[in-house]
Amino acid sequence: MAPPLARIHDHCGGRRHTRQLRRLEPERGPAAEGGSLAQAVSLEGASYTVGGKDFDEQLVLCEIAVAALESVGADVTNQCNVGGTEAVRNALLGGEIDMYWGYTGTAWVTFFGQQPIQDRQQQYQAVKQGDMQENQIVWLAPTEFNNTYAFAVHEPKARELGLETLSDMAAHYNAGKPGRTCVESEYINRDDGLPGLQQTYDFRVPQDQLQVRQTGAIYQATSNPNDCLFGEVFTTDGRIPALNLRVLEDDRTYHPLYNAAIEIRKEAYDQNPDVARVFEPIAQALTDDVMLALNGRKSSENVPERRVARDWLQQEGFIGGQG
C-alpha cells in the first residue's frame, strides 16, 4: 500500500516551506560492517530508532547515523525522511524516534525563541544546556560545517562585477546598479532574513528588483545572471559548485550559525553513553567542503543517500566492507 499523503515542512536550519509529498521508505540493505568506529566503541545490546528530515542533506546525514550505529553493533531502526522540522522534533520529544541530526541555530531561534549567538561553541553550549534542562534531550558533538543562509552570484559575473561580500552586494544597490535578487518566501519576512540583512548592511533591494521563488528554483536561476543576479542559497547545498556559483562572504556575520549535531533522548543516550564517541569523529570530519561534496552527489548526481553515506564512511575508514 502506498504511504498516505502528509503535509510536512521543508526545513533547513530554521527555514521551511509547506508542501505535499509522500513519505518514502528508506532504501534497505545489509548492515554496515565494522571499521575504526567499531575498534573504539561497542554498542552491542543497545537499540535506536534514527529519524531525519526530508531534504537531501538530512537524508544523507540520517543514513550516516544509521550506518555508523550498525557498524558498532547497535540494533537500528531506520526512520529517515520523517518530514520537516516540526514533524521530526515532535517525533523525538514524543519518543517515536530516539535521535536525529538537528541544527544549533534552529534549536536556539525556533525552539527556544532566542536571538542568534554568533559564536559556534557558545551557540552549541546554550542549546545543549537548554534542551537538557527543558526536554531531557542530549546534544552530541557539533559538526564543523555550518549550513546557513547566504547569497550567491554566478562565478563569471561575480568576477566581472567584483562581488565578493555582502557589503559588495549592498554597495551594488546603493550605487543604483541593476540586478534582480531572488529569495524564498519565508526569508523575505523573517527577523533573521531580508529585513535584518538590509538593516545590517544599510541598503535596500528595489521592489522591482526583488522576486520570490521556490527554494530549489533559485539555484538554477542564479546560474543565469540576467534572471537572478543575487540568489538566496544554503551554504552546504551541492548545487553551488555544480552550477559554478560564488557564495558571498557574510562579512558582518549577520546570518545565524547552523552547525548540525545529533539530538538524542536522554533515555536512549543512557543505554550506553559511548554513543557520543561514535559521532564525535564523524562530526569533526564533516566540514563545509565535505558536506558540499556529499550533498552534490545526492542533489546533482542523483546518487541514493544510502550509497552516498556509506561510500564516504568507508572512504574515511569509519565503517568497513560494502554495506
Contacts in CASP RR format, 6 or more apart in sequence:
PFRMAT RR
TARGET T0000
AUTHOR 0000-0000-0000
METHOD contacts of the structure
MODEL  1
MAPPLARIHDHCGGRRHTRQLRRLEPERGPAAEGGSLAQAVSLEGASYTV
GGKDFDEQLVLCEIAVAALESVGADVTNQCNVGGTEAVRNALLGGEIDMY
WGYTGTAWVTFFGQQPIQDRQQQYQAVKQGDMQENQIVWLAPTEFNNTYA
FAVHEPKARELGLETLSDMAAHYNAGKPGRTCVESEYINRDDGLPGLQQT
YDFRVPQDQLQVRQTGAIYQATSNPNDCLFGEVFTTDGRIPALNLRVLED
DRTYHPLYNAAIEIRKEAYDQNPDVARVFEPIAQALTDDVMLALNGRKSS
ENVPERRVARDWLQQEGFIGGQG
2 22 0 8 1.000
3 22 0 8 1.000
3 23 0 8 1.000
3 24 0 8 1.000
3 25 0 8 1.000
4 22 0 8 1.000
4 23 0 8 1.000
5 20 0 8 1.000
5 21 0 8 1.000
5 22 0 8 1.000
6 20 0 8 1.000
6 21 0 8 1.000
6 22 0 8 1.000
6 23 0 8 1.000
6 83 0 8 1.000
7 18 0 8 1.000
7 19 0 8 1.000
7 20 0 8 1.000
8 18 0 8 1.000
8 19 0 8 1.000
8 21 0 8 1.000
8 54 0 8 1.000
8 83 0 8 1.000
8 84 0 8 1.000
8 86 0 8 1.000
8 87 0 8 1.000
9 16 0 8 1.000
9 17 0 8 1.000
9 18 0 8 1.000
9 83 0 8 1.000
9 84 0 8 1.000
9 85 0 8 1.000
9 86 0 8 1.000
9 87 0 8 1.000
10 16 0 8 1.000
10 17 0 8 1.000
10 19 0 8 1.000
10 53 0 8 1.000
10 54 0 8 1.000
10 55 0 8 1.000
10 84 0 8 1.000
10 215 0 8 1.000
11 53 0 8 1.000
11 55 0 8 1.000
11 84 0 8 1.000
11 85 0 8 1.000
11 86 0 8 1.000
11 106 0 8 1.000
12 53 0 8 1.000
12 55 0 8 1.000
12 57 0 8 1.000
12 58 0 8 1.000
12 103 0 8 1.000
12 147 0 8 1.000
12 234 0 8 1.000
12 258 0 8 1.000
13 85 0 8 1.000
13 103 0 8 1.000
13 105 0 8 1.000
13 106 0 8 1.000
13 147 0 8 1.000
13 148 0 8 1.000
13 258 0 8 1.000
14 85 0 8 1.000
14 103 0 8 1.000
14 105 0 8 1.000
14 106 0 8 1.000
14 109 0 8 1.000
14 110 0 8 1.000
14 258 0 8 1.000
15 149 0 8 1.000
15 184 0 8 1.000
15 186 0 8 1.000
15 187 0 8 1.000
15 215 0 8 1.000
15 234 0 8 1.000
16 84 0 8 1.000
16 85 0 8 1.000
16 186 0 8 1.000
17 184 0 8 1.000
17 185 0 8 1.000
17 186 0 8 1.000
17 214 0 8 1.000
17 215 0 8 1.000
21 54 0 8 1.000
23 81 0 8 1.000
23 82 0 8 1.000
23 83 0 8 1.000
24 81 0 8 1.000
26 62 0 8 1.000
26 63 0 8 1.000
26 66 0 8 1.000
26 78 0 8 1.000
26 79 0 8 1.000
26 80 0 8 1.000
26 81 0 8 1.000
26 306 0 8 1.000
27 304 0 8 1.000
27 305 0 8 1.000
27 306 0 8 1.000
28 78 0 8 1.000
29 306 0 8 1.000
29 323 0 8 1.000
30 323 0 8 1.000
31 70 0 8 1.000
31 71 0 8 1.000
31 76 0 8 1.000
31 323 0 8 1.000
32 66 0 8 1.000
32 67 0 8 1.000
32 68 0 8 1.000
32 70 0 8 1.000
32 71 0 8 1.000
32 310 0 8 1.000
32 313 0 8 1.000
32 319 0 8 1.000
32 320 0 8 1.000
32 321 0 8 1.000
32 323 0 8 1.000
33 71 0 8 1.000
33 319 0 8 1.000
33 320 0 8 1.000
33 321 0 8 1.000
33 323 0 8 1.000
34 71 0 8 1.000
34 72 0 8 1.000
34 319 0 8 1.000
34 320 0 8 1.000
34 321 0 8 1.000
35 71 0 8 1.000
35 317 0 8 1.000
35 318 0 8 1.000
35 319 0 8 1.000
35 320 0 8 1.000
36 281 0 8 1.000
36 317 0 8 1.000
36 318 0 8 1.000
37 68 0 8 1.000
37 71 0 8 1.000
37 72 0 8 1.000
37 278 0 8 1.000
37 281 0 8 1.000
37 318 0 8 1.000
37 319 0 8 1.000
38 71 0 8 1.000
38 72 0 8 1.000
38 73 0 8 1.000
38 319 0 8 1.000
40 277 0 8 1.000
41 72 0 8 1.000
41 274 0 8 1.000
41 275 0 8 1.000
41 277 0 8 1.000
41 278 0 8 1.000
42 72 0 8 1.000
42 73 0 8 1.000
42 274 0 8 1.000
43 69 0 8 1.000
43 72 0 8 1.000
43 73 0 8 1.000
43 74 0 8 1.000
43 271 0 8 1.000
43 272 0 8 1.000
43 274 0 8 1.000
43 275 0 8 1.000
43 278 0 8 1.000
44 73 0 8 1.000
44 74 0 8 1.000
45 73 0 8 1.000
45 74 0 8 1.000
45 75 0 8 1.000
45 271 0 8 1.000
45 272 0 8 1.000
46 73 0 8 1.000
46 74 0 8 1.000
46 75 0 8 1.000
46 271 0 8 1.000
46 272 0 8 1.000
46 275 0 8 1.000
47 74 0 8 1.000
47 75 0 8 1.000
47 76 0 8 1.000
47 77 0 8 1.000
47 271 0 8 1.000
48 69 0 8 1.000
48 74 0 8 1.000
48 75 0 8 1.000
48 76 0 8 1.000
48 77 0 8 1.000
48 98 0 8 1.000
48 99 0 8 1.000
48 264 0 8 1.000
48 268 0 8 1.000
48 271 0 8 1.000
48 275 0 8 1.000
49 76 0 8 1.000
49 77 0 8 1.000
49 79 0 8 1.000
49 96 0 8 1.000
49 97 0 8 1.000
49 98 0 8 1.000
49 99 0 8 1.000
50 62 0 8 1.000
50 65 0 8 1.000
50 66 0 8 1.000
50 69 0 8 1.000
50 76 0 8 1.000
50 77 0 8 1.000
50 78 0 8 1.000
50 79 0 8 1.000
50 80 0 8 1.000
50 97 0 8 1.000
50 98 0 8 1.000
50 99 0 8 1.000
50 100 0 8 1.000
51 62 0 8 1.000
51 65 0 8 1.000
51 78 0 8 1.000
51 79 0 8 1.000
51 80 0 8 1.000
51 82 0 8 1.000
51 88 0 8 1.000
51 91 0 8 1.000
51 97 0 8 1.000
51 99 0 8 1.000
51 100 0 8 1.000
52 58 0 8 1.000
52 59 0 8 1.000
52 61 0 8 1.000
52 62 0 8 1.000
52 79 0 8 1.000
52 80 0 8 1.000
52 81 0 8 1.000
52 82 0 8 1.000
52 83 0 8 1.000
52 88 0 8 1.000
52 97 0 8 1.000
52 100 0 8 1.000
52 101 0 8 1.000
53 62 0 8 1.000
53 81 0 8 1.000
53 82 0 8 1.000
53 83 0 8 1.000
53 84 0 8 1.000
53 85 0 8 1.000
53 88 0 8 1.000
53 100 0 8 1.000
54 81 0 8 1.000
54 82 0 8 1.000
54 83 0 8 1.000
54 84 0 8 1.000
56 295 0 8 1.000
56 298 0 8 1.000
56 299 0 8 1.000
56 305 0 8 1.000
57 147 0 8 1.000
57 236 0 8 1.000
57 237 0 8 1.000
57 291 0 8 1.000
57 294 0 8 1.000
57 295 0 8 1.000
57 298 0 8 1.000
58 80 0 8 1.000
58 101 0 8 1.000
59 80 0 8 1.000
59 81 0 8 1.000
59 298 0 8 1.000
59 305 0 8 1.000
60 294 0 8 1.000
60 295 0 8 1.000
60 298 0 8 1.000
60 305 0 8 1.000
60 308 0 8 1.000
60 309 0 8 1.000
61 101 0 8 1.000
61 260 0 8 1.000
61 309 0 8 1.000
62 78 0 8 1.000
62 80 0 8 1.000
62 81 0 8 1.000
62 100 0 8 1.000
62 101 0 8 1.000
62 305 0 8 1.000
63 80 0 8 1.000
63 305 0 8 1.000
63 306 0 8 1.000
63 308 0 8 1.000
63 309 0 8 1.000
63 310 0 8 1.000
64 282 0 8 1.000
64 309 0 8 1.000
64 312 0 8 1.000
64 313 0 8 1.000
65 99 0 8 1.000
65 100 0 8 1.000
65 101 0 8 1.000
65 262 0 8 1.000
65 279 0 8 1.000
66 76 0 8 1.000
66 78 0 8 1.000
66 80 0 8 1.000
66 309 0 8 1.000
67 306 0 8 1.000
67 309 0 8 1.000
67 310 0 8 1.000
67 313 0 8 1.000
67 319 0 8 1.000
67 323 0 8 1.000
68 278 0 8 1.000
68 279 0 8 1.000
68 282 0 8 1.000
68 313 0 8 1.000
68 318 0 8 1.000
68 319 0 8 1.000
69 76 0 8 1.000
69 275 0 8 1.000
69 278 0 8 1.000
70 76 0 8 1.000
70 319 0 8 1.000
71 313 0 8 1.000
71 318 0 8 1.000
71 319 0 8 1.000
71 320 0 8 1.000
72 278 0 8 1.000
74 275 0 8 1.000
79 91 0 8 1.000
79 96 0 8 1.000
79 97 0 8 1.000
80 305 0 8 1.000
82 88 0 8 1.000
82 91 0 8 1.000
82 97 0 8 1.000
82 100 0 8 1.000
85 106 0 8 1.000
85 110 0 8 1.000
88 97 0 8 1.000
88 100 0 8 1.000
89 111 0 8 1.000
91 97 0 8 1.000
91 100 0 8 1.000
92 98 0 8 1.000
92 99 0 8 1.000
92 100 0 8 1.000
92 137 0 8 1.000
92 263 0 8 1.000
92 265 0 8 1.000
93 135 0 8 1.000
93 137 0 8 1.000
95 265 0 8 1.000
98 264 0 8 1.000
98 265 0 8 1.000
98 268 0 8 1.000
99 262 0 8 1.000
99 263 0 8 1.000
99 264 0 8 1.000
99 265 0 8 1.000
99 268 0 8 1.000
100 262 0 8 1.000
100 263 0 8 1.000
101 260 0 8 1.000
101 261 0 8 1.000
101 262 0 8 1.000
101 263 0 8 1.000
102 260 0 8 1.000
102 261 0 8 1.000
102 262 0 8 1.000
102 263 0 8 1.000
103 147 0 8 1.000
103 258 0 8 1.000
103 259 0 8 1.000
103 260 0 8 1.000
103 261 0 8 1.000
104 120 0 8 1.000
104 123 0 8 1.000
104 124 0 8 1.000
104 127 0 8 1.000
104 139 0 8 1.000
104 142 0 8 1.000
104 257 0 8 1.000
104 258 0 8 1.000
104 259 0 8 1.000
104 260 0 8 1.000
104 261 0 8 1.000
105 116 0 8 1.000
105 123 0 8 1.000
105 127 0 8 1.000
105 256 0 8 1.000
105 257 0 8 1.000
105 258 0 8 1.000
105 259 0 8 1.000
106 258 0 8 1.000
107 127 0 8 1.000
107 131 0 8 1.000
107 139 0 8 1.000
107 263 0 8 1.000
108 114 0 8 1.000
108 116 0 8 1.000
108 117 0 8 1.000
108 123 0 8 1.000
108 126 0 8 1.000
108 127 0 8 1.000
108 256 0 8 1.000
109 115 0 8 1.000
109 116 0 8 1.000
109 192 0 8 1.000
109 256 0 8 1.000
111 131 0 8 1.000
112 127 0 8 1.000
112 130 0 8 1.000
114 126 0 8 1.000
116 123 0 8 1.000
116 192 0 8 1.000
116 255 0 8 1.000
116 256 0 8 1.000
116 257 0 8 1.000
117 123 0 8 1.000
117 126 0 8 1.000
117 257 0 8 1.000
118 253 0 8 1.000
118 256 0 8 1.000
118 257 0 8 1.000
119 257 0 8 1.000
120 142 0 8 1.000
120 146 0 8 1.000
120 257 0 8 1.000
120 259 0 8 1.000
123 256 0 8 1.000
123 257 0 8 1.000
123 259 0 8 1.000
124 139 0 8 1.000
124 142 0 8 1.000
124 259 0 8 1.000
124 261 0 8 1.000
127 139 0 8 1.000
128 138 0 8 1.000
128 139 0 8 1.000
131 137 0 8 1.000
131 138 0 8 1.000
131 139 0 8 1.000
131 263 0 8 1.000
132 138 0 8 1.000
132 139 0 8 1.000
132 266 0 8 1.000
136 265 0 8 1.000
136 266 0 8 1.000
136 267 0 8 1.000
137 263 0 8 1.000
137 264 0 8 1.000
137 265 0 8 1.000
137 266 0 8 1.000
138 263 0 8 1.000
138 264 0 8 1.000
138 265 0 8 1.000
138 266 0 8 1.000
138 269 0 8 1.000
138 276 0 8 1.000
139 261 0 8 1.000
139 262 0 8 1.000
139 263 0 8 1.000
140 261 0 8 1.000
140 262 0 8 1.000
140 263 0 8 1.000
140 264 0 8 1.000
140 275 0 8 1.000
140 276 0 8 1.000
140 279 0 8 1.000
140 280 0 8 1.000
140 283 0 8 1.000
141 261 0 8 1.000
141 262 0 8 1.000
141 276 0 8 1.000
141 279 0 8 1.000
141 280 0 8 1.000
141 283 0 8 1.000
141 284 0 8 1.000
142 259 0 8 1.000
142 260 0 8 1.000
142 261 0 8 1.000
142 283 0 8 1.000
143 259 0 8 1.000
143 260 0 8 1.000
143 261 0 8 1.000
143 283 0 8 1.000
143 284 0 8 1.000
143 286 0 8 1.000
143 291 0 8 1.000
144 259 0 8 1.000
144 283 0 8 1.000
144 284 0 8 1.000
144 285 0 8 1.000
144 286 0 8 1.000
144 287 0 8 1.000
144 288 0 8 1.000
145 236 0 8 1.000
145 259 0 8 1.000
145 260 0 8 1.000
145 286 0 8 1.000
145 287 0 8 1.000
145 288 0 8 1.000
145 290 0 8 1.000
145 291 0 8 1.000
146 235 0 8 1.000
146 236 0 8 1.000
146 257 0 8 1.000
146 258 0 8 1.000
146 259 0 8 1.000
146 288 0 8 1.000
147 234 0 8 1.000
147 235 0 8 1.000
147 236 0 8 1.000
147 258 0 8 1.000
147 260 0 8 1.000
147 291 0 8 1.000
148 234 0 8 1.000
148 235 0 8 1.000
148 250 0 8 1.000
148 255 0 8 1.000
148 256 0 8 1.000
148 257 0 8 1.000
148 258 0 8 1.000
149 187 0 8 1.000
149 192 0 8 1.000
149 193 0 8 1.000
149 232 0 8 1.000
149 233 0 8 1.000
149 234 0 8 1.000
149 235 0 8 1.000
149 255 0 8 1.000
149 256 0 8 1.000
150 232 0 8 1.000
150 233 0 8 1.000
150 234 0 8 1.000
150 235 0 8 1.000
150 247 0 8 1.000
150 248 0 8 1.000
150 250 0 8 1.000
150 255 0 8 1.000
151 166 0 8 1.000
151 169 0 8 1.000
151 181 0 8 1.000
151 230 0 8 1.000
151 231 0 8 1.000
151 232 0 8 1.000
151 233 0 8 1.000
151 247 0 8 1.000
151 248 0 8 1.000
152 222 0 8 1.000
152 230 0 8 1.000
152 231 0 8 1.000
152 233 0 8 1.000
152 240 0 8 1.000
152 245 0 8 1.000
152 246 0 8 1.000
152 247 0 8 1.000
152 248 0 8 1.000
153 161 0 8 1.000
153 163 0 8 1.000
153 222 0 8 1.000
153 225 0 8 1.000
153 229 0 8 1.000
153 230 0 8 1.000
153 231 0 8 1.000
153 245 0 8 1.000
153 246 0 8 1.000
153 248 0 8 1.000
154 222 0 8 1.000
154 223 0 8 1.000
154 224 0 8 1.000
154 225 0 8 1.000
154 243 0 8 1.000
154 244 0 8 1.000
154 245 0 8 1.000
154 246 0 8 1.000
155 244 0 8 1.000
155 245 0 8 1.000
155 246 0 8 1.000
156 244 0 8 1.000
157 163 0 8 1.000
157 225 0 8 1.000
157 229 0 8 1.000
158 164 0 8 1.000
158 246 0 8 1.000
158 248 0 8 1.000
161 168 0 8 1.000
161 172 0 8 1.000
162 168 0 8 1.000
163 169 0 8 1.000
163 172 0 8 1.000
163 246 0 8 1.000
163 248 0 8 1.000
164 246 0 8 1.000
164 248 0 8 1.000
164 249 0 8 1.000
165 248 0 8 1.000
165 249 0 8 1.000
165 250 0 8 1.000
165 251 0 8 1.000
166 197 0 8 1.000
166 201 0 8 1.000
166 248 0 8 1.000
166 249 0 8 1.000
166 250 0 8 1.000
166 251 0 8 1.000
166 252 0 8 1.000
166 254 0 8 1.000
167 201 0 8 1.000
167 251 0 8 1.000
167 252 0 8 1.000
168 248 0 8 1.000
169 201 0 8 1.000
169 203 0 8 1.000
169 230 0 8 1.000
169 248 0 8 1.000
170 201 0 8 1.000
170 202 0 8 1.000
170 203 0 8 1.000
171 203 0 8 1.000
172 179 0 8 1.000
173 203 0 8 1.000
173 204 0 8 1.000
173 205 0 8 1.000
173 206 0 8 1.000
173 209 0 8 1.000
174 202 0 8 1.000
174 203 0 8 1.000
178 209 0 8 1.000
178 229 0 8 1.000
179 209 0 8 1.000
179 225 0 8 1.000
179 229 0 8 1.000
179 230 0 8 1.000
180 209 0 8 1.000
180 210 0 8 1.000
180 211 0 8 1.000
180 227 0 8 1.000
180 228 0 8 1.000
180 229 0 8 1.000
180 230 0 8 1.000
181 205 0 8 1.000
181 209 0 8 1.000
181 210 0 8 1.000
181 211 0 8 1.000
181 228 0 8 1.000
181 229 0 8 1.000
181 230 0 8 1.000
181 231 0 8 1.000
181 232 0 8 1.000
182 211 0 8 1.000
182 212 0 8 1.000
182 213 0 8 1.000
182 218 0 8 1.000
182 221 0 8 1.000
182 222 0 8 1.000
182 227 0 8 1.000
182 228 0 8 1.000
182 230 0 8 1.000
182 231 0 8 1.000
182 232 0 8 1.000
183 194 0 8 1.000
183 210 0 8 1.000
183 211 0 8 1.000
183 212 0 8 1.000
183 213 0 8 1.000
183 218 0 8 1.000
183 231 0 8 1.000
183 232 0 8 1.000
184 212 0 8 1.000
184 213 0 8 1.000
184 214 0 8 1.000
184 215 0 8 1.000
184 218 0 8 1.000
184 232 0 8 1.000
185 212 0 8 1.000
187 193 0 8 1.000
187 194 0 8 1.000
187 232 0 8 1.000
188 194 0 8 1.000
188 210 0 8 1.000
188 212 0 8 1.000
189 195 0 8 1.000
192 255 0 8 1.000
192 256 0 8 1.000
193 255 0 8 1.000
194 205 0 8 1.000
196 254 0 8 1.000
197 254 0 8 1.000
197 255 0 8 1.000
198 204 0 8 1.000
198 205 0 8 1.000
200 252 0 8 1.000
200 254 0 8 1.000
201 252 0 8 1.000
201 254 0 8 1.000
211 228 0 8 1.000
213 221 0 8 1.000
213 228 0 8 1.000
216 239 0 8 1.000
218 228 0 8 1.000
218 231 0 8 1.000
218 232 0 8 1.000
218 233 0 8 1.000
219 233 0 8 1.000
219 237 0 8 1.000
219 239 0 8 1.000
219 240 0 8 1.000
219 243 0 8 1.000
219 245 0 8 1.000
220 239 0 8 1.000
220 243 0 8 1.000
221 227 0 8 1.000
221 228 0 8 1.000
221 231 0 8 1.000
222 228 0 8 1.000
222 229 0 8 1.000
222 230 0 8 1.000
222 231 0 8 1.000
222 233 0 8 1.000
222 243 0 8 1.000
222 245 0 8 1.000
223 243 0 8 1.000
223 244 0 8 1.000
223 245 0 8 1.000
230 248 0 8 1.000
233 239 0 8 1.000
233 240 0 8 1.000
233 245 0 8 1.000
233 247 0 8 1.000
235 247 0 8 1.000
235 288 0 8 1.000
236 288 0 8 1.000
236 291 0 8 1.000
236 292 0 8 1.000
236 295 0 8 1.000
237 292 0 8 1.000
237 295 0 8 1.000
237 299 0 8 1.000
238 292 0 8 1.000
238 293 0 8 1.000
238 295 0 8 1.000
238 296 0 8 1.000
238 298 0 8 1.000
238 299 0 8 1.000
238 300 0 8 1.000
239 245 0 8 1.000
239 296 0 8 1.000
239 299 0 8 1.000
239 300 0 8 1.000
240 247 0 8 1.000
240 292 0 8 1.000
241 292 0 8 1.000
241 296 0 8 1.000
242 296 0 8 1.000
242 299 0 8 1.000
242 300 0 8 1.000
260 283 0 8 1.000
260 286 0 8 1.000
261 283 0 8 1.000
262 279 0 8 1.000
262 283 0 8 1.000
264 275 0 8 1.000
268 275 0 8 1.000
269 275 0 8 1.000
269 276 0 8 1.000
281 318 0 8 1.000
282 313 0 8 1.000
282 318 0 8 1.000
285 316 0 8 1.000
285 318 0 8 1.000
290 312 0 8 1.000
294 308 0 8 1.000
294 309 0 8 1.000
294 312 0 8 1.000
297 303 0 8 1.000
297 308 0 8 1.000
298 304 0 8 1.000
298 305 0 8 1.000
298 308 0 8 1.000
310 319 0 8 1.000
310 323 0 8 1.000
313 319 0 8 1.000
313 320 0 8 1.000
314 320 0 8 1.000
314 321 0 8 1.000
314 322 0 8 1.000
314 323 0 8 1.000
END
